[in-house]
Amino acid sequence: MILLDYIVNLSMLSLMVSTPLVIRTFINHKPLKWLRLWGAIYAGVVSSVLVTLSVQEKGYSYDIRYAVILLVFAYLGPVPGLVTGSIALVSRLMASENWLPAIVGGLVIMLVFTVIDKYAKNLKFIKKCMILLGSYIISYIIVVPITFNVFRDNPIFHLQYLLFIILGVLIGGLLIESYERLHRIITEKKIMEKSLAESESKYRLIAENTSDLIVVLDKEQSISYFSPSHELVLGYKDSELKRMELYWILHPDDADMFDQIMNKAYEDNVAAAMEFRLKHKAGHWIDFESRCMPVMSENHVIEHIVMISRDISERKKAEEFLLQSEKLSIVGELAAGVAHEIRNPLTTIKGFVQLYKSENSHIEYNDLLLNELERIENITSEMLSLGKPQAIQMNRANLREIIENTIELLSPQANMNAVQFNIVLEESDFFITCEKNQIKQVFLNIFKNAMEAMRDGGDISIHLGHSAEGECMVSVQDQGCGIPEELLPRLGEPFYSLKEKGTGLGLMICHKIIKQHNGRISYKSKVNEGTMIEITLPLASG
């Protein structure tokens, strides 16, 4: 019967220890206020229940309440342990006789547990439990069978009792440790999920708000992800993109090159860059610069390629502008040579024809000759003004956006030459009435000249604000070699250039464009300190 009673005690201990732990898993894991005190009181209740199920032997009461007290000392500390021990002792005194051994044994054991806790509080719970259990066994042997001579002639009884105390500690400890481990796993999982959600939110924020196209391709070049920017840049709806293959909108002339680069990225596991054209929903083609980056799996096999593409249409236009400027420079050089070779003899011929006409006014061919000579003179004048803009259409535009777009177009060349653009704005918007491409061509020429003046790199400072007359004024300051003051008045003259291979047409075109927009351009420079160019343009009305 004693064995059965102890098994009942162990079963009740297991039930009452596991019940709050199981309930705790279904509620919020925030720390409870006064957790240690409530835990101590609950453990005291458990001890009282175990006392009611105690084994009665010759007026003595035996139960496994000390397994509960030991666990409280190990996990909650000495104060909760003393609270639980006091409740258990009172319950024991109310349940049975022979108070003296119960009181002395209870006080001795709680004193020993308190002292051990002071020196073992930094140990892990399992080790702490083992030390407390060993001290309890020693204290029990000294107090009960030796000091009070309780069942000294029946060591099997005491061994059986201690064995069940040990089993109670092991079962309770395993239940608590299992719960703690489960709690840690759940907490770590929640932290990981939260971190993952935050990370995903950040990357989604970037992907959904960037103007670059982000595509994830598998080995068969099927699209597994595309960023929302596709709809903004290419005009296709989300539902259309999901049903679409990349080759459907890829320019046929770029398909072979695209295949080669993608296959190389998969085979060699190297990032690759390329340029290709994609078809807009409206039907026109858009130039893109793309960088492809292989993504390896845990098995070190390339599973995907992340392709980030940027619309370079504006850069292409800028390159066309620059190419056109170079062509214009060459044509200007030819025109200057032709004009020089033609105008000198033309002046002589025209002078003699006019003299001949004054002496022979009756000859009717004189006027015809003079008209043809004048026509030749006009043709040579037109050759010298090839850079003169033709009829333009003025529109309202934000000068800040034009300057920022121009800087963006020149940023690759600036990075290569260690040049940094610094822009300062007095206001966010400066609206002018202009032909946008021509104004952009002005700043392209000016910024390009500034970069070429700084062979070792440097800063180009751009200030956009208001002039004293209330107009829009842009100042561009470089850190180049500077220009001698006596040469400044000649800047902008046709075919006058300070560069070794320059033609002078760039600044001449700038002067003509600014003048055509009712603006002004001026220069300030010091040798070895840099040059400042100030451009003033009238603000748009309204």
C-alpha positions as CSV (number, residue, x, y, z in Angstrom):
1,M,0.0,0.0,0.0
2,I,2.9,2.4,0.8
3,L,4.2,2.0,-2.8
4,L,0.7,2.8,-4.2
5,D,0.4,5.8,-1.9
6,Y,3.7,7.2,-3.2
7,I,2.6,6.6,-6.8
8,V,-0.6,8.6,-6.1
9,N,1.6,11.4,-4.6
10,L,3.8,11.4,-7.7
11,S,0.8,11.5,-10.1
12,M,-0.8,14.4,-8.2
13,L,2.6,16.2,-8.2
14,S,2.9,15.8,-11.9
15,L,-0.6,17.0,-12.5
16,M,-0.4,20.0,-10.3
17,V,3.0,21.1,-11.7
18,S,2.1,20.6,-15.3
19,T,-1.4,22.3,-15.1
20,P,-0.2,25.9,-14.7
21,L,2.6,25.3,-17.3
22,V,0.1,24.1,-19.9
23,I,-2.3,27.0,-19.1
24,R,0.6,29.4,-19.5
25,T,1.3,28.2,-23.0
26,F,-2.2,29.3,-24.2
27,I,-2.0,32.9,-22.8
28,N,0.2,35.9,-23.4
29,H,3.8,35.3,-22.3
30,K,4.2,38.8,-20.7
31,P,5.7,38.5,-17.2
32,L,3.1,38.4,-14.5
33,K,3.2,40.9,-11.7
34,W,4.4,39.3,-8.4
35,L,5.1,36.0,-10.3
36,R,7.4,34.6,-7.6
37,L,4.9,35.3,-4.8
38,W,2.0,33.7,-6.6
39,G,4.2,30.8,-7.6
40,A,5.2,30.3,-4.0
41,I,1.6,30.4,-2.8
42,Y,0.5,27.9,-5.6
43,A,3.4,25.6,-4.6
44,G,2.3,25.8,-1.0
45,V,-1.2,24.7,-2.1
46,V,0.4,21.8,-4.0
47,S,2.4,20.9,-0.9
48,S,-0.8,21.0,1.2
49,V,-2.6,18.7,-1.2
50,L,0.3,16.3,-1.1
51,V,0.2,16.4,2.7
52,T,-3.4,15.2,2.6
53,L,-2.3,12.3,0.5
54,S,0.6,11.4,2.9
55,V,1.5,7.9,4.0
56,Q,0.7,7.4,7.7
57,E,3.1,5.1,9.5
58,K,3.0,4.6,13.3
59,G,1.9,8.2,14.0
60,Y,4.4,9.7,11.5
61,S,3.3,11.4,8.2
62,Y,5.4,10.8,5.0
63,D,4.8,12.7,1.7
64,I,6.8,14.2,-1.1
65,R,6.1,17.9,-0.2
66,Y,9.8,18.5,0.0
67,A,10.2,17.8,-3.7
68,V,8.0,20.9,-4.3
69,I,9.8,23.0,-1.7
70,L,13.2,22.0,-3.3
71,L,11.9,23.0,-6.8
72,V,10.7,26.4,-5.5
73,F,14.1,27.1,-3.9
74,A,15.8,26.1,-7.2
75,Y,13.7,28.1,-9.6
76,L,12.1,31.0,-7.7
77,G,14.7,31.6,-4.9
78,P,14.9,31.6,-1.1
79,V,12.0,34.0,-0.3
80,P,9.4,32.1,-2.3
81,G,10.9,28.8,-1.0
82,L,10.4,30.0,2.6
83,V,6.8,30.9,1.9
84,T,6.1,27.5,0.3
85,G,8.0,25.7,3.2
86,S,6.0,27.6,5.8
87,I,2.6,26.7,4.2
88,A,3.8,23.1,3.8
89,L,4.9,22.9,7.5
90,V,1.6,24.3,8.7
91,S,-0.3,21.8,6.6
92,R,1.9,19.0,8.0
93,L,1.3,20.0,11.6
94,M,-2.5,20.2,11.0
95,A,-2.5,16.7,9.4
96,S,-0.5,14.6,11.9
97,E,1.1,14.2,15.3
98,N,4.8,14.2,16.2
99,W,5.3,17.8,15.6
100,L,8.9,18.1,16.9
101,P,10.6,16.1,14.2
102,A,8.5,17.8,11.5
103,I,9.3,21.3,12.9
104,V,13.0,20.7,13.4
105,G,13.4,18.9,10.1
106,G,11.5,21.6,8.2
107,L,13.5,24.4,9.7
108,V,16.8,22.7,9.3
109,I,16.1,21.8,5.6
110,M,14.9,25.4,4.8
111,L,17.9,26.9,6.5
112,V,20.2,24.6,4.6
113,F,18.4,25.4,1.3
114,T,18.7,29.1,2.0
115,V,22.5,28.9,2.6
116,I,23.0,26.8,-0.5
117,D,21.0,29.2,-2.6
118,K,23.2,32.1,-1.5
119,Y,26.3,30.3,-2.9
120,A,24.8,28.5,-5.8
121,K,22.5,31.1,-7.3
122,N,24.6,31.6,-10.4
123,L,24.5,27.9,-11.3
124,K,22.2,26.4,-13.8
125,F,18.9,25.2,-12.5
126,I,19.7,21.5,-13.0
127,K,22.9,21.7,-11.1
128,K,21.3,23.7,-8.4
129,C,18.5,21.1,-8.1
130,M,21.1,18.3,-7.7
131,I,23.0,20.2,-5.0
132,L,19.8,20.9,-3.1
133,L,18.6,17.3,-3.5
134,G,21.9,16.0,-2.1
135,S,21.8,18.4,0.8
136,Y,18.2,17.3,1.5
137,I,19.1,13.6,1.6
138,I,22.0,14.3,4.0
139,S,19.8,16.6,6.2
140,Y,17.0,14.0,6.3
141,I,19.3,11.2,7.3
142,I,20.9,13.2,10.1
143,V,17.6,14.6,11.5
144,V,15.1,11.8,11.1
145,P,16.6,8.3,11.6
146,I,19.8,9.5,13.5
147,T,18.7,12.4,15.7
148,F,15.0,11.5,16.4
149,N,15.5,7.7,16.0
150,V,12.6,7.4,13.7
151,F,12.4,3.9,12.1
152,R,16.2,3.5,12.5
153,D,15.8,-0.2,12.3
154,N,13.9,0.0,8.9
155,P,16.4,1.6,6.4
156,I,14.3,0.2,3.5
157,F,11.5,2.5,4.5
158,H,13.7,5.6,4.5
159,L,15.4,4.5,1.2
160,Q,12.0,4.1,-0.4
161,Y,10.9,7.5,0.8
162,L,14.0,9.2,-0.4
163,L,13.7,7.4,-3.8
164,F,10.3,8.9,-4.3
165,I,11.5,12.4,-3.2
166,I,14.2,12.0,-5.9
167,L,11.6,10.9,-8.5
168,G,9.4,13.8,-7.5
169,V,12.2,16.3,-8.1
170,L,13.1,14.7,-11.4
171,I,9.6,14.7,-12.7
172,G,8.9,18.3,-11.5
173,G,12.3,19.4,-12.9
174,L,11.7,17.8,-16.2
175,L,8.2,19.3,-16.6
176,I,9.5,22.8,-15.7
177,E,12.6,22.5,-18.0
178,S,10.4,21.2,-20.8
179,Y,8.1,24.2,-20.4
180,E,11.1,26.6,-20.2
181,R,12.6,25.2,-23.4
182,L,9.3,25.3,-25.1
183,H,8.8,28.9,-24.0
184,R,12.3,29.9,-25.3
185,I,11.6,28.2,-28.6
186,I,8.3,30.1,-28.9
187,T,9.9,33.4,-27.9
188,E,12.8,33.0,-30.3
189,K,10.4,32.0,-33.1
190,K,8.3,35.1,-32.4
191,I,11.4,37.3,-32.4
192,M,12.6,35.7,-35.6
193,E,9.1,36.1,-37.2
194,K,9.1,39.8,-36.2
195,S,12.6,40.4,-37.5
196,L,11.7,38.6,-40.7
197,A,8.5,40.6,-41.1
198,E,10.4,43.9,-40.4
199,S,13.1,42.9,-42.9
200,E,10.5,41.9,-45.5
201,S,8.7,45.1,-44.9
202,K,11.9,47.1,-45.5
203,Y,12.7,45.3,-48.7
204,R,9.2,45.5,-49.9
205,L,9.2,49.2,-49.2
206,I,12.3,49.6,-51.3
207,A,11.1,47.3,-54.1
208,E,7.7,49.0,-54.3
209,N,9.0,52.6,-54.3
210,T,12.1,52.3,-56.5
211,S,11.9,53.3,-60.2
212,D,14.3,50.5,-61.0
213,L,12.9,47.2,-62.4
214,I,13.7,44.2,-60.1
215,V,13.1,40.8,-61.6
216,V,13.9,37.3,-60.3
217,L,14.4,34.7,-63.0
218,D,14.9,30.9,-62.7
219,K,17.1,28.7,-64.8
220,E,14.4,28.5,-67.5
221,Q,14.3,32.3,-67.5
222,S,10.8,32.3,-66.2
223,I,9.8,35.2,-64.0
224,S,9.2,34.3,-60.4
225,Y,9.0,37.9,-59.1
226,F,8.8,41.4,-60.6
227,S,8.7,44.7,-58.8
228,P,5.6,47.0,-58.9
229,S,7.8,49.6,-60.8
230,H,7.2,47.6,-64.0
231,E,3.7,49.0,-64.2
232,L,5.0,52.5,-63.7
233,V,7.8,52.2,-66.2
234,L,6.4,49.9,-68.8
235,G,2.7,50.5,-68.4
236,Y,1.6,46.9,-68.0
237,K,-0.9,45.9,-65.3
238,D,0.0,43.4,-62.6
239,S,-2.3,40.8,-64.0
240,E,-0.7,41.2,-67.5
241,L,2.8,40.9,-66.1
242,K,2.0,37.6,-64.3
243,R,1.0,36.0,-67.6
244,M,3.9,37.4,-69.5
245,E,7.3,36.0,-70.5
246,L,10.2,38.4,-70.6
247,Y,10.9,37.5,-74.3
248,W,7.5,38.8,-75.3
249,I,8.6,42.4,-74.6
250,L,12.4,42.0,-75.3
251,H,13.6,43.6,-78.5
252,P,14.3,40.8,-81.1
253,D,17.8,42.3,-81.9
254,D,18.7,42.0,-78.2
255,A,17.5,38.4,-77.6
256,D,20.7,36.6,-78.6
257,M,22.9,38.9,-76.5
258,F,20.5,38.5,-73.5
259,D,20.7,34.7,-73.8
260,Q,24.4,34.6,-73.9
261,I,24.9,36.9,-70.9
262,M,22.3,35.0,-68.8
263,N,23.9,31.6,-69.6
264,K,27.3,33.0,-68.7
265,A,25.9,34.2,-65.4
266,Y,24.6,30.7,-64.6
267,E,27.6,28.8,-65.8
268,D,30.4,31.1,-64.4
269,N,28.5,32.3,-61.3
270,V,29.5,35.9,-62.0
271,A,27.6,39.1,-62.1
272,A,27.1,40.6,-65.5
273,A,25.9,43.9,-67.0
274,M,24.1,44.6,-70.2
275,E,21.9,47.0,-72.1
276,F,18.7,45.9,-73.8
277,R,15.4,47.3,-74.9
278,L,11.9,46.5,-73.6
279,K,8.6,47.3,-75.3
280,H,6.3,49.8,-73.5
281,K,2.6,49.0,-73.6
282,A,2.1,52.1,-75.7
283,G,4.4,50.5,-78.4
284,H,7.7,52.4,-78.1
285,W,11.0,50.9,-77.0
286,I,12.8,51.9,-73.8
287,D,16.5,51.4,-73.2
288,F,17.5,49.7,-70.0
289,E,20.9,49.2,-68.3
290,S,20.7,46.0,-66.3
291,R,22.9,44.1,-63.8
292,C,22.4,40.4,-63.3
293,M,23.4,38.7,-60.0
294,P,23.3,34.9,-59.5
295,V,21.8,33.7,-56.2
296,M,23.0,30.3,-54.9
297,S,21.0,27.9,-52.8
298,E,22.2,26.0,-49.7
299,N,23.5,23.3,-52.0
300,H,25.8,25.8,-53.8
301,V,23.7,25.6,-56.9
302,I,22.6,28.7,-58.7
303,E,18.8,28.7,-58.6
304,H,17.9,32.3,-59.5
305,I,19.2,35.4,-61.0
306,V,18.2,38.8,-59.7
307,M,18.2,41.4,-62.4
308,I,18.0,45.1,-61.6
309,S,17.3,47.3,-64.6
310,R,17.3,51.1,-64.9
311,D,15.7,53.2,-67.6
312,I,18.6,55.0,-69.4
313,S,16.5,56.8,-72.0
314,E,17.5,60.2,-70.6
315,R,21.1,59.2,-70.6
316,K,20.8,58.0,-74.2
317,K,19.3,61.4,-75.1
318,A,22.2,63.1,-73.4
319,E,24.7,61.0,-75.3
320,E,22.9,62.0,-78.5
321,F,23.2,65.6,-77.4
322,L,26.9,65.2,-76.7
323,L,27.4,63.4,-80.0
324,Q,25.5,66.2,-81.8
325,S,27.7,68.8,-80.1
326,E,30.8,67.0,-81.3
327,K,29.4,66.8,-84.8
328,L,28.6,70.4,-84.7
329,S,32.1,71.2,-83.6
330,I,33.5,69.3,-86.6
331,V,31.1,71.0,-89.0
332,G,32.0,74.3,-87.4
333,E,35.7,73.8,-88.0
334,L,34.9,72.9,-91.7
335,A,32.6,75.9,-92.0
336,A,35.3,78.2,-90.5
337,G,37.8,77.0,-93.1
338,V,35.4,77.3,-96.0
339,A,34.2,80.8,-94.9
340,H,37.8,81.9,-94.5
341,E,38.8,80.6,-98.0
342,I,35.6,81.9,-99.7
343,R,35.0,85.3,-98.1
344,N,38.4,86.8,-98.8
345,P,38.3,86.4,-102.6
346,L,34.5,87.0,-102.5
347,T,35.1,90.5,-101.0
348,T,37.6,91.3,-103.7
349,I,35.3,90.1,-106.5
350,K,32.3,91.9,-105.0
351,G,34.3,95.2,-104.7
352,F,35.4,95.0,-108.4
353,V,31.9,94.2,-109.6
354,Q,30.5,97.2,-107.7
355,L,33.3,99.4,-109.2
356,Y,32.6,98.1,-112.6
357,K,28.9,98.8,-112.1
358,S,29.5,102.4,-111.2
359,E,31.5,102.9,-114.5
360,N,29.2,100.7,-116.6
361,S,25.8,101.1,-115.1
362,H,24.0,100.4,-118.4
363,I,25.2,96.7,-118.4
364,E,22.2,94.7,-117.1
365,Y,24.3,91.8,-115.9
366,N,25.9,93.8,-113.1
367,D,22.9,93.5,-110.8
368,L,22.6,89.8,-111.4
369,L,26.3,89.3,-110.6
370,L,25.9,91.3,-107.4
371,N,22.8,89.3,-106.3
372,E,24.6,86.0,-106.8
373,L,27.6,87.2,-104.9
374,E,25.4,88.3,-102.1
375,R,23.8,84.9,-102.1
376,I,27.2,83.2,-101.8
377,E,27.9,85.6,-98.9
378,N,24.7,84.6,-97.1
379,I,25.5,80.9,-97.6
380,T,28.9,81.3,-95.9
381,S,27.2,83.2,-93.1
382,E,24.7,80.3,-92.6
383,M,27.6,77.9,-92.5
384,L,29.1,79.8,-89.6
385,S,25.8,79.7,-87.7
386,L,25.1,76.0,-88.0
387,G,24.8,75.9,-84.2
388,K,22.0,78.4,-84.2
389,P,18.8,76.9,-82.8
390,Q,15.9,76.6,-85.2
391,A,12.3,77.4,-84.4
392,I,11.5,76.2,-80.9
393,Q,8.4,75.6,-78.8
394,M,8.5,77.2,-75.4
395,N,6.9,75.3,-72.4
396,R,6.7,75.8,-68.7
397,A,9.4,73.7,-66.9
398,N,11.0,73.3,-63.5
399,L,14.6,74.4,-63.8
400,R,15.5,72.4,-60.7
401,E,14.4,69.2,-62.4
402,I,16.3,70.0,-65.6
403,I,19.5,70.5,-63.6
404,E,19.0,67.4,-61.5
405,N,18.3,65.3,-64.6
406,T,21.4,66.7,-66.3
407,I,23.5,65.9,-63.2
408,E,22.1,62.3,-63.2
409,L,23.0,61.9,-66.9
410,L,26.6,63.0,-66.3
411,S,27.0,61.1,-63.0
412,P,28.8,58.0,-64.5
413,Q,31.4,60.3,-66.2
414,A,31.6,62.3,-62.9
415,N,32.3,59.2,-60.9
416,M,35.0,58.1,-63.3
417,N,36.7,61.4,-62.9
418,A,36.2,61.7,-59.1
419,V,33.9,64.7,-59.5
420,Q,31.2,65.4,-57.0
421,F,28.1,67.6,-57.7
422,N,26.8,69.7,-54.8
423,I,23.5,71.5,-55.4
424,V,22.0,74.1,-53.1
425,L,18.4,75.3,-53.6
426,E,16.8,78.4,-52.1
427,E,13.4,77.0,-53.0
428,S,12.1,73.7,-54.2
429,D,10.8,74.9,-57.5
430,F,11.9,77.4,-60.1
431,F,9.6,77.5,-63.1
432,I,10.7,79.1,-66.3
433,T,9.4,79.2,-69.9
434,C,11.9,77.4,-72.1
435,E,12.6,74.7,-74.6
436,K,13.6,72.0,-72.1
437,N,16.1,70.2,-74.3
438,Q,18.0,73.3,-75.2
439,I,18.3,74.4,-71.6
440,K,19.5,70.9,-70.8
441,Q,22.1,71.2,-73.6
442,V,23.3,74.4,-72.0
443,F,24.0,72.8,-68.7
444,L,25.4,69.7,-70.3
445,N,28.1,71.9,-72.0
446,I,28.8,73.9,-68.9
447,F,29.0,70.8,-66.5
448,K,31.2,69.0,-69.1
449,N,33.5,71.9,-69.4
450,A,33.7,72.1,-65.5
451,M,34.6,68.4,-65.3
452,E,37.3,68.7,-68.0
453,A,38.8,71.6,-66.2
454,M,39.3,69.5,-63.1
455,R,41.8,66.8,-64.2
456,D,42.3,65.5,-60.6
457,G,38.6,65.6,-59.7
458,G,36.9,67.9,-57.2
459,D,33.6,69.5,-56.4
460,I,31.2,71.3,-58.7
461,S,28.9,73.6,-56.6
462,I,25.6,74.6,-58.1
463,H,23.4,77.3,-56.5
464,L,19.9,77.9,-57.7
465,G,18.2,81.0,-56.3
466,H,16.9,84.5,-57.1
467,S,18.9,87.4,-58.5
468,A,18.6,91.0,-57.2
469,E,16.1,91.7,-60.0
470,G,13.9,88.8,-58.9
471,E,14.9,86.5,-61.8
472,C,16.1,82.9,-61.5
473,M,19.9,82.7,-61.2
474,V,22.0,79.6,-61.5
475,S,25.7,79.7,-60.5
476,V,28.1,76.9,-61.3
477,Q,31.5,77.0,-59.5
478,D,34.2,74.5,-60.3
479,Q,37.6,73.8,-58.7
480,G,39.5,73.7,-62.0
481,C,42.6,75.5,-63.3
482,G,40.7,78.8,-63.9
483,I,40.9,81.2,-66.8
484,P,43.0,84.4,-67.0
485,E,40.9,87.5,-66.4
486,E,41.9,89.1,-69.7
487,L,40.5,86.1,-71.6
488,L,37.1,86.0,-70.0
489,P,35.5,88.6,-72.5
490,R,36.3,86.2,-75.4
491,L,34.4,83.3,-74.0
492,G,31.4,82.4,-76.2
493,E,33.0,83.7,-79.3
494,P,32.7,81.4,-82.3
495,F,35.6,79.0,-82.6
496,Y,37.4,80.5,-79.6
497,S,38.4,77.8,-77.1
498,L,41.0,77.4,-74.3
499,K,41.0,73.6,-74.7
500,E,43.7,72.0,-76.8
501,K,41.2,70.2,-79.0
502,G,38.2,72.5,-78.4
503,T,36.3,74.3,-81.1
504,G,34.5,77.0,-79.1
505,L,31.1,76.0,-80.5
506,G,29.9,74.7,-77.1
507,L,29.9,78.0,-75.3
508,M,28.8,79.8,-78.4
509,I,25.7,77.5,-78.6
510,C,25.1,78.2,-74.8
511,H,25.2,82.0,-75.4
512,K,22.8,81.8,-78.3
513,I,20.3,79.5,-76.4
514,I,20.4,81.7,-73.3
515,K,20.0,84.9,-75.4
516,Q,17.1,83.2,-77.2
517,H,15.5,82.7,-73.8
518,N,15.9,86.3,-72.8
519,G,18.6,85.4,-70.3
520,R,22.2,86.4,-69.5
521,I,25.4,84.5,-68.9
522,S,28.5,85.8,-67.2
523,Y,31.9,84.5,-66.0
524,K,34.1,85.0,-63.0
525,S,37.4,83.2,-62.7
526,K,40.8,83.1,-61.1
527,V,43.8,81.1,-62.2
528,N,44.3,77.9,-60.1
529,E,41.1,78.7,-58.1
530,G,38.3,77.8,-60.5
531,T,35.6,79.4,-62.6
532,M,32.1,80.5,-61.7
533,I,29.4,80.8,-64.4
534,E,26.2,82.7,-63.6
535,I,23.1,82.2,-65.8
536,T,20.1,84.4,-65.3
537,L,16.7,83.5,-66.8
538,P,13.3,85.1,-66.3
539,L,10.8,83.2,-64.2
540,A,7.6,82.0,-65.7
541,S,4.5,84.2,-65.0
542,G,1.8,82.7,-62.7
